[in-house]
């Protein structure tokens, strides 16, 4: 997957949201948004897959800590289309992360690492046009 933007010192606190707008490449196999402490402590790995790692039109969420990757959570409702713009809002909290998609779909994923602040954001395989903290 094409490495995109990386933000350190994000300082996303509980109750706040990171709102990401961008464009899914026409030839995309999938893309990923990672939110956490750093690249080795990821509270949320949000990975929509068009056709990648044996998954077709599936959203895979996971977390990563010093031990490695956790148990994957899969969602088959798949609103993304190649070559189209999309918007993703990730609401951060101490207990869970809520991912709100443009079509009104909402997913919840536990904050397994118990992070109190998210300092790290990375985007891969996605042409990000803007992001803001709300």
VMD Tcl script that builds the backbone (N, CA, C; Angstrom):
set m [mol new atoms 402]
animate dup $m
set s [atomselect $m all]
$s set {name element resname resid chain x y z} {
  {N N UNK 1 A 0.835 -1.169 0.000}
  {CA C UNK 1 A 0.000 0.000 0.000}
  {C C UNK 1 A 0.884 1.238 0.000}
  {N N UNK 2 A 0.515 2.219 -0.761}
  {CA C UNK 2 A 1.265 3.465 -0.880}
  {C C UNK 2 A 1.231 4.247 0.430}
  {N N UNK 3 A 2.423 4.532 0.979}
  {CA C UNK 3 A 2.517 5.308 2.221}
  {C C UNK 3 A 2.113 6.744 1.932}
  {N N UNK 4 A 1.248 7.263 2.738}
  {CA C UNK 4 A 0.779 8.633 2.571}
  {C C UNK 4 A 1.276 9.511 3.693}
  {N N UNK 5 A 0.381 10.297 4.239}
  {CA C UNK 5 A 0.720 11.261 5.260}
  {C C UNK 5 A 0.888 10.610 6.632}
  {N N UNK 6 A 1.834 11.137 7.416}
  {CA C UNK 6 A 2.035 10.720 8.800}
  {C C UNK 6 A 2.060 11.988 9.650}
  {N N UNK 7 A 1.284 11.974 10.739}
  {CA C UNK 7 A 1.243 13.108 11.665}
  {C C UNK 7 A 1.655 12.602 13.035}
  {N N UNK 8 A 2.630 13.261 13.637}
  {CA C UNK 8 A 3.022 12.994 15.013}
  {C C UNK 8 A 2.579 14.188 15.857}
  {N N UNK 9 A 2.478 14.002 17.158}
  {CA C UNK 9 A 2.040 15.077 18.053}
  {C C UNK 9 A 0.644 15.583 17.696}
  {N N UNK 10 A -0.251 14.666 17.344}
  {CA C UNK 10 A -1.619 15.007 16.956}
  {C C UNK 10 A -2.401 15.609 18.120}
  {N N UNK 11 A -2.225 15.051 19.313}
  {CA C UNK 11 A -2.880 15.526 20.530}
  {C C UNK 11 A -4.407 15.483 20.436}
  {N N UNK 12 A -4.939 14.343 19.948}
  {CA C UNK 12 A -6.387 14.136 19.870}
  {C C UNK 12 A -6.863 13.614 21.217}
  {N N UNK 13 A -7.677 14.407 21.896}
  {CA C UNK 13 A -8.126 14.082 23.251}
  {C C UNK 13 A -9.502 13.444 23.234}
  {N N UNK 14 A -9.870 12.748 24.324}
  {CA C UNK 14 A -11.186 12.124 24.399}
  {C C UNK 14 A -12.304 13.135 24.132}
  {N N UNK 15 A -13.298 12.668 23.384}
  {CA C UNK 15 A -14.427 13.514 23.029}
  {C C UNK 15 A -14.223 14.276 21.733}
  {N N UNK 16 A -13.013 14.186 21.157}
  {CA C UNK 16 A -12.706 14.898 19.920}
  {C C UNK 16 A -12.729 13.941 18.731}
  {N N UNK 17 A -12.768 14.528 17.543}
  {CA C UNK 17 A -12.890 13.759 16.309}
  {C C UNK 17 A -11.850 14.238 15.308}
  {N N UNK 18 A -11.287 13.303 14.563}
  {CA C UNK 18 A -10.450 13.669 13.423}
  {C C UNK 18 A -11.290 13.375 12.175}
  {N N UNK 19 A -11.470 14.398 11.357}
  {CA C UNK 19 A -12.320 14.336 10.169}
  {C C UNK 19 A -11.410 14.324 8.941}
  {N N UNK 20 A -11.480 13.251 8.164}
  {CA C UNK 20 A -10.584 13.054 7.026}
  {C C UNK 20 A -11.404 13.034 5.739}
  {N N UNK 21 A -11.007 13.864 4.790}
  {CA C UNK 21 A -11.654 13.892 3.478}
  {C C UNK 21 A -10.619 13.546 2.424}
  {N N UNK 22 A -11.042 12.778 1.436}
  {CA C UNK 22 A -10.105 12.425 0.391}
  {C C UNK 22 A -10.732 11.643 -0.731}
  {N N UNK 23 A -9.872 11.063 -1.533}
  {CA C UNK 23 A -10.262 10.402 -2.766}
  {C C UNK 23 A -9.654 9.001 -2.794}
  {N N UNK 24 A -10.484 8.007 -3.081}
  {CA C UNK 24 A -10.016 6.629 -3.204}
  {C C UNK 24 A -9.478 6.439 -4.622}
  {N N UNK 25 A -8.229 6.012 -4.788}
  {CA C UNK 25 A -7.677 5.820 -6.132}
  {C C UNK 25 A -8.495 4.820 -6.957}
  {N N UNK 26 A -8.514 5.041 -8.246}
  {CA C UNK 26 A -9.272 4.199 -9.185}
  {C C UNK 26 A -8.809 2.745 -9.153}
  {N N UNK 27 A -7.518 2.515 -8.905}
  {CA C UNK 27 A -6.961 1.162 -8.917}
  {C C UNK 27 A -6.744 0.602 -7.501}
  {N N UNK 28 A -7.426 1.180 -6.509}
  {CA C UNK 28 A -7.210 0.803 -5.111}
  {C C UNK 28 A -7.574 -0.647 -4.808}
  {N N UNK 29 A -6.688 -1.317 -4.079}
  {CA C UNK 29 A -6.990 -2.639 -3.526}
  {C C UNK 29 A -7.505 -2.476 -2.107}
  {N N UNK 30 A -7.180 -1.310 -1.499}
  {CA C UNK 30 A -7.600 -0.993 -0.152}
  {C C UNK 30 A -6.819 0.201 0.353}
  {N N UNK 31 A -7.232 0.725 1.481}
  {CA C UNK 31 A -6.492 1.814 2.106}
  {C C UNK 31 A -6.571 1.653 3.613}
  {N N UNK 32 A -5.753 2.417 4.334}
  {CA C UNK 32 A -5.713 2.279 5.785}
  {C C UNK 32 A -5.522 3.630 6.451}
  {N N UNK 33 A -6.177 3.766 7.586}
  {CA C UNK 33 A -5.989 4.913 8.468}
  {C C UNK 33 A -5.605 4.344 9.824}
  {N N UNK 34 A -4.493 4.812 10.376}
  {CA C UNK 34 A -4.012 4.342 11.674}
  {C C UNK 34 A -4.021 5.501 12.658}
  {N N UNK 35 A -4.528 5.227 13.855}
  {CA C UNK 35 A -4.603 6.241 14.894}
  {C C UNK 35 A -4.108 5.619 16.193}
  {N N UNK 36 A -3.177 6.279 16.874}
  {CA C UNK 36 A -2.661 5.710 18.115}
  {C C UNK 36 A -1.608 6.567 18.773}
  {N N UNK 37 A -0.710 5.891 19.499}
  {CA C UNK 37 A 0.392 6.570 20.191}
  {C C UNK 37 A 1.554 6.817 19.237}
  {N N UNK 38 A 1.902 5.778 18.449}
  {CA C UNK 38 A 2.960 5.849 17.446}
  {C C UNK 38 A 2.752 4.671 16.497}
  {N N UNK 39 A 3.714 4.424 15.606}
  {CA C UNK 39 A 3.528 3.367 14.600}
  {C C UNK 39 A 3.547 1.960 15.184}
  {N N UNK 40 A 3.985 1.797 16.431}
  {CA C UNK 40 A 3.984 0.469 17.046}
  {C C UNK 40 A 2.888 0.300 18.097}
  {N N UNK 41 A 2.169 1.372 18.394}
  {CA C UNK 41 A 1.044 1.324 19.340}
  {C C UNK 41 A -0.155 1.988 18.669}
  {N N UNK 42 A -0.922 1.172 17.945}
  {CA C UNK 42 A -2.031 1.673 17.140}
  {C C UNK 42 A -3.348 1.262 17.794}
  {N N UNK 43 A -4.121 2.257 18.216}
  {CA C UNK 43 A -5.419 1.985 18.841}
  {C C UNK 43 A -6.452 1.570 17.795}
  {N N UNK 44 A -6.341 2.141 16.583}
  {CA C UNK 44 A -7.267 1.791 15.506}
  {C C UNK 44 A -6.532 1.707 14.187}
  {N N UNK 45 A -6.612 0.538 13.573}
  {CA C UNK 45 A -6.174 0.323 12.194}
  {C C UNK 45 A -7.471 0.119 11.421}
  {N N UNK 46 A -7.877 1.137 10.656}
  {CA C UNK 46 A -9.118 1.119 9.876}
  {C C UNK 46 A -8.724 0.819 8.441}
  {N N UNK 47 A -9.149 -0.343 7.917}
  {CA C UNK 47 A -8.626 -0.845 6.649}
  {C C UNK 47 A -9.736 -1.342 5.716}
  {N N UNK 48 A -10.364 -0.439 4.939}
  {CA C UNK 48 A -11.314 -0.882 3.918}
  {C C UNK 48 A -10.565 -1.608 2.804}
  {N N UNK 49 A -11.042 -2.798 2.455}
  {CA C UNK 49 A -10.370 -3.627 1.441}
  {C C UNK 49 A -11.318 -3.913 0.284}
  {N N UNK 50 A -10.929 -3.443 -0.905}
  {CA C UNK 50 A -11.698 -3.746 -2.107}
  {C C UNK 50 A -11.421 -5.183 -2.540}
  {N N UNK 51 A -10.154 -5.538 -2.539}
  {CA C UNK 51 A -9.721 -6.890 -2.902}
  {C C UNK 51 A -8.273 -7.021 -2.430}
  {N N UNK 52 A -8.117 -7.352 -1.144}
  {CA C UNK 52 A -6.786 -7.333 -0.541}
  {C C UNK 52 A -6.738 -8.355 0.593}
  {N N UNK 53 A -5.655 -9.108 0.682}
  {CA C UNK 53 A -5.454 -10.112 1.734}
  {C C UNK 53 A -6.617 -11.104 1.829}
  {N N UNK 54 A -7.228 -11.429 0.690}
  {CA C UNK 54 A -8.319 -12.400 0.671}
  {C C UNK 54 A -9.681 -11.833 1.026}
  {N N UNK 55 A -9.752 -10.549 1.340}
  {CA C UNK 55 A -11.028 -9.906 1.659}
  {C C UNK 55 A -11.507 -9.098 0.463}
  {N N UNK 56 A -12.810 -9.150 0.193}
  {CA C UNK 56 A -13.416 -8.383 -0.882}
  {C C UNK 56 A -14.531 -7.520 -0.291}
  {N N UNK 57 A -14.458 -6.213 -0.565}
  {CA C UNK 57 A -15.449 -5.250 -0.072}
  {C C UNK 57 A -15.763 -5.454 1.408}
  {N N UNK 58 A -14.718 -5.409 2.209}
  {CA C UNK 58 A -14.813 -5.626 3.652}
  {C C UNK 58 A -13.981 -4.563 4.366}
  {N N UNK 59 A -14.499 -4.068 5.482}
  {CA C UNK 59 A -13.734 -3.162 6.325}
  {C C UNK 59 A -13.166 -3.983 7.475}
  {N N UNK 60 A -11.849 -3.920 7.654}
  {CA C UNK 60 A -11.177 -4.636 8.728}
  {C C UNK 60 A -10.628 -3.605 9.714}
  {N N UNK 61 A -10.940 -3.787 10.986}
  {CA C UNK 61 A -10.405 -2.930 12.042}
  {C C UNK 61 A -9.578 -3.797 12.992}
  {N N UNK 62 A -8.517 -3.210 13.520}
  {CA C UNK 62 A -7.660 -3.944 14.433}
  {C C UNK 62 A -6.876 -2.945 15.287}
  {N N UNK 63 A -6.109 -3.470 16.216}
  {CA C UNK 63 A -5.203 -2.668 17.033}
  {C C UNK 63 A -3.865 -3.389 17.103}
  {N N UNK 64 A -2.832 -2.639 17.475}
  {CA C UNK 64 A -1.484 -3.205 17.537}
  {C C UNK 64 A -0.785 -2.644 18.771}
  {N N UNK 65 A -0.121 -3.541 19.499}
  {CA C UNK 65 A 0.680 -3.108 20.647}
  {C C UNK 65 A 2.033 -3.799 20.578}
  {N N UNK 66 A 2.795 -3.771 21.656}
  {CA C UNK 66 A 4.138 -4.359 21.681}
  {C C UNK 66 A 4.131 -5.854 21.380}
  {N N UNK 67 A 3.032 -6.525 21.699}
  {CA C UNK 67 A 2.912 -7.969 21.448}
  {C C UNK 67 A 2.610 -8.254 19.985}
  {N N UNK 68 A 1.914 -7.337 19.318}
  {CA C UNK 68 A 1.554 -7.516 17.914}
  {C C UNK 68 A 0.112 -7.118 17.663}
  {N N UNK 69 A -0.424 -7.612 16.547}
  {CA C UNK 69 A -1.789 -7.302 16.154}
  {C C UNK 69 A -2.782 -8.055 17.024}
  {N N UNK 70 A -3.932 -7.424 17.256}
  {CA C UNK 70 A -5.002 -8.040 18.035}
  {C C UNK 70 A -5.969 -8.818 17.154}
  {N N UNK 71 A -7.142 -9.071 17.686}
  {CA C UNK 71 A -8.204 -9.777 16.971}
  {C C UNK 71 A -8.881 -8.821 15.984}
  {N N UNK 72 A -8.975 -9.235 14.732}
  {CA C UNK 72 A -9.611 -8.397 13.715}
  {C C UNK 72 A -11.119 -8.343 13.916}
  {N N UNK 73 A -11.673 -7.182 13.613}
  {CA C UNK 73 A -13.123 -6.995 13.593}
  {C C UNK 73 A -13.492 -6.652 12.155}
  {N N UNK 74 A -14.473 -7.363 11.575}
  {CA C UNK 74 A -14.841 -7.157 10.178}
  {C C UNK 74 A -16.255 -6.605 10.048}
  {N N UNK 75 A -16.420 -5.744 9.059}
  {CA C UNK 75 A -17.720 -5.154 8.741}
  {C C UNK 75 A -17.943 -5.349 7.245}
  {N N UNK 76 A -19.065 -5.939 6.874}
  {CA C UNK 76 A -19.319 -6.209 5.461}
  {C C UNK 76 A -20.122 -5.110 4.775}
  {N N UNK 77 A -20.742 -4.202 5.529}
  {CA C UNK 77 A -21.376 -3.042 4.902}
  {C C UNK 77 A -20.233 -2.173 4.387}
  {N N UNK 78 A -20.176 -1.972 3.085}
  {CA C UNK 78 A -19.003 -1.364 2.455}
  {C C UNK 78 A -19.432 -0.202 1.555}
  {N N UNK 79 A -19.358 1.037 2.050}
  {CA C UNK 79 A -19.850 2.177 1.272}
  {C C UNK 79 A -18.845 2.790 0.296}
  {N N UNK 80 A -17.616 2.291 0.274}
  {CA C UNK 80 A -16.567 2.926 -0.527}
  {C C UNK 80 A -16.620 2.483 -1.981}
  {N N UNK 81 A -16.230 3.410 -2.868}
  {CA C UNK 81 A -16.144 3.117 -4.295}
  {C C UNK 81 A -14.811 3.643 -4.807}
  {N N UNK 82 A -14.178 2.850 -5.644}
  {CA C UNK 82 A -12.919 3.298 -6.251}
  {C C UNK 82 A -13.182 4.543 -7.092}
  {N N UNK 83 A -12.213 5.458 -7.065}
  {CA C UNK 83 A -12.305 6.661 -7.886}
  {C C UNK 83 A -13.251 7.719 -7.345}
  {N N UNK 84 A -13.750 7.544 -6.123}
  {CA C UNK 84 A -14.719 8.495 -5.574}
  {C C UNK 84 A -14.174 9.176 -4.320}
  {N N UNK 85 A -14.740 10.331 -4.034}
  {CA C UNK 85 A -14.398 11.059 -2.812}
  {C C UNK 85 A -15.145 10.431 -1.644}
  {N N UNK 86 A -14.564 10.573 -0.463}
  {CA C UNK 86 A -15.222 10.078 0.741}
  {C C UNK 86 A -14.780 10.900 1.939}
  {N N UNK 87 A -15.527 10.745 3.017}
  {CA C UNK 87 A -15.226 11.438 4.264}
  {C C UNK 87 A -15.371 10.440 5.406}
  {N N UNK 88 A -14.403 10.449 6.320}
  {CA C UNK 88 A -14.376 9.539 7.467}
  {C C UNK 88 A -14.095 10.369 8.713}
  {N N UNK 89 A -14.923 10.208 9.727}
  {CA C UNK 89 A -14.722 10.918 10.987}
  {C C UNK 89 A -14.493 9.870 12.076}
  {N N UNK 90 A -13.371 9.975 12.768}
  {CA C UNK 90 A -13.057 9.037 13.847}
  {C C UNK 90 A -13.151 9.794 15.170}
  {N N UNK 91 A -14.132 9.406 15.971}
  {CA C UNK 91 A -14.356 10.027 17.274}
  {C C UNK 91 A -13.575 9.216 18.311}
  {N N UNK 92 A -12.696 9.886 19.031}
  {CA C UNK 92 A -11.805 9.223 19.988}
  {C C UNK 92 A -12.359 9.332 21.402}
  {N N UNK 93 A -12.334 8.227 22.127}
  {CA C UNK 93 A -12.736 8.213 23.524}
  {C C UNK 93 A -11.859 7.199 24.259}
  {N N UNK 94 A -11.847 7.261 25.590}
  {CA C UNK 94 A -11.008 6.345 26.378}
  {C C UNK 94 A -11.478 4.905 26.281}
  {N N UNK 95 A -12.775 4.687 26.073}
  {CA C UNK 95 A -13.314 3.328 26.009}
  {C C UNK 95 A -13.392 2.771 24.590}
  {N N UNK 96 A -13.713 3.657 23.604}
  {CA C UNK 96 A -13.883 3.164 22.237}
  {C C UNK 96 A -13.667 4.273 21.216}
  {N N UNK 97 A -13.530 3.842 19.976}
  {CA C UNK 97 A -13.438 4.767 18.856}
  {C C UNK 97 A -14.679 4.527 18.001}
  {N N UNK 98 A -15.294 5.609 17.569}
  {CA C UNK 98 A -16.480 5.514 16.728}
  {C C UNK 98 A -16.111 6.067 15.363}
  {N N UNK 99 A -16.298 5.255 14.333}
  {CA C UNK 99 A -15.962 5.648 12.977}
  {C C UNK 99 A -17.264 5.965 12.264}
  {N N UNK 100 A -17.405 7.212 11.812}
  {CA C UNK 100 A -18.609 7.649 11.109}
  {C C UNK 100 A -18.252 7.842 9.644}
  {N N UNK 101 A -19.019 7.180 8.785}
  {CA C UNK 101 A -18.767 7.249 7.356}
  {C C UNK 101 A -19.789 8.163 6.688}
  {N N UNK 102 A -19.449 8.594 5.498}
  {CA C UNK 102 A -20.250 9.573 4.776}
  {C C UNK 102 A -21.689 9.118 4.535}
  {N N UNK 103 A -21.911 7.834 4.370}
  {CA C UNK 103 A -23.254 7.325 4.077}
  {C C UNK 103 A -24.112 7.173 5.333}
  {N N UNK 104 A -23.599 7.615 6.480}
  {CA C UNK 104 A -24.348 7.506 7.730}
  {C C UNK 104 A -24.010 6.261 8.527}
  {N N UNK 105 A -23.251 5.347 7.936}
  {CA C UNK 105 A -22.840 4.137 8.642}
  {C C UNK 105 A -21.935 4.515 9.800}
  {N N UNK 106 A -22.067 3.792 10.899}
  {CA C UNK 106 A -21.247 4.040 12.084}
  {C C UNK 106 A -20.739 2.713 12.611}
  {N N UNK 107 A -19.470 2.678 12.921}
  {CA C UNK 107 A -18.841 1.488 13.484}
  {C C UNK 107 A -18.189 1.855 14.803}
  {N N UNK 108 A -18.137 0.907 15.725}
  {CA C UNK 108 A -17.469 1.132 17.009}
  {C C UNK 108 A -16.358 0.100 17.165}
  {N N UNK 109 A -15.239 0.562 17.729}
  {CA C UNK 109 A -14.099 -0.313 17.953}
  {C C UNK 109 A -13.520 0.030 19.329}
  {N N UNK 110 A -13.262 -0.980 20.175}
  {CA C UNK 110 A -12.774 -0.691 21.534}
  {C C UNK 110 A -11.377 -0.070 21.533}
  {N N UNK 111 A -11.140 0.825 22.473}
  {CA C UNK 111 A -9.817 1.408 22.683}
  {C C UNK 111 A -9.025 0.404 23.526}
  {N N UNK 112 A -8.562 -0.655 22.888}
  {CA C UNK 112 A -7.887 -1.767 23.574}
  {C C UNK 112 A -6.620 -1.336 24.301}
  {N N UNK 113 A -5.972 -0.289 23.801}
  {CA C UNK 113 A -4.720 0.162 24.418}
  {C C UNK 113 A -4.977 1.091 25.598}
  {N N UNK 114 A -6.222 1.527 25.754}
  {CA C UNK 114 A -6.556 2.438 26.849}
  {C C UNK 114 A -5.883 3.800 26.714}
  {N N UNK 115 A -5.588 4.206 25.494}
  {CA C UNK 115 A -4.922 5.493 25.286}
  {C C UNK 115 A -5.798 6.638 25.759}
  {N N UNK 116 A -5.183 7.588 26.401}
  {CA C UNK 116 A -5.907 8.775 26.853}
  {C C UNK 116 A -5.782 9.916 25.855}
  {N N UNK 117 A -4.773 9.846 24.998}
  {CA C UNK 117 A -4.556 10.832 23.945}
  {C C UNK 117 A -3.999 10.096 22.732}
  {N N UNK 118 A -4.502 10.417 21.549}
  {CA C UNK 118 A -3.951 9.853 20.317}
  {C C UNK 118 A -2.962 10.871 19.748}
  {N N UNK 119 A -1.721 10.432 19.600}
  {CA C UNK 119 A -0.650 11.322 19.138}
  {C C UNK 119 A -0.268 11.086 17.679}
  {N N UNK 120 A -0.678 9.952 17.114}
  {CA C UNK 120 A -0.171 9.498 15.816}
  {C C UNK 120 A -1.332 9.244 14.857}
  {N N UNK 121 A -1.180 9.710 13.622}
  {CA C UNK 121 A -2.140 9.445 12.547}
  {C C UNK 121 A -1.353 9.159 11.285}
  {N N UNK 122 A -1.696 8.065 10.606}
  {CA C UNK 122 A -1.099 7.806 9.297}
  {C C UNK 122 A -2.186 7.367 8.334}
  {N N UNK 123 A -1.971 7.695 7.069}
  {CA C UNK 123 A -2.914 7.357 6.014}
  {C C UNK 123 A -2.124 6.696 4.894}
  {N N UNK 124 A -2.610 5.538 4.422}
  {CA C UNK 124 A -1.929 4.786 3.365}
  {C C UNK 124 A -2.925 4.450 2.259}
  {N N UNK 125 A -2.506 4.589 1.005}
  {CA C UNK 125 A -3.316 4.167 -0.124}
  {C C UNK 125 A -4.558 5.002 -0.364}
  {N N UNK 126 A -4.520 6.247 0.079}
  {CA C UNK 126 A -5.691 7.132 0.025}
  {C C UNK 126 A -5.181 8.531 -0.268}
  {N N UNK 127 A -5.785 9.231 -1.205}
  {CA C UNK 127 A -5.372 10.592 -1.530}
  {C C UNK 127 A -6.129 11.552 -0.615}
  {N N UNK 128 A -5.498 11.904 0.497}
  {CA C UNK 128 A -6.135 12.770 1.460}
  {C C UNK 128 A -6.104 14.214 0.983}
  {N N UNK 129 A -7.266 14.853 1.026}
  {CA C UNK 129 A -7.362 16.260 0.620}
  {C C UNK 129 A -7.323 17.175 1.825}
  {N N UNK 130 A -7.893 16.722 2.948}
  {CA C UNK 130 A -7.864 17.551 4.149}
  {C C UNK 130 A -8.151 16.698 5.377}
  {N N UNK 131 A -7.727 17.203 6.531}
  {CA C UNK 131 A -8.141 16.628 7.789}
  {C C UNK 131 A -8.218 17.750 8.807}
  {N N UNK 132 A -9.125 17.603 9.752}
  {CA C UNK 132 A -9.234 18.601 10.804}
  {C C UNK 132 A -9.658 17.925 12.094}
  {N N UNK 133 A -9.314 18.565 13.180}
  {CA C UNK 133 A -9.693 18.085 14.491}
  {C C UNK 133 A -10.894 18.884 14.969}
  {N N UNK 134 A -11.927 18.177 15.385}
  {CA C UNK 134 A -13.148 18.828 15.909}
  {C C UNK 134 A -13.299 18.558 17.380}
}
mol reanalyze $m
mol bondsrecalc $m
mol representation Tube
mol addrep $m
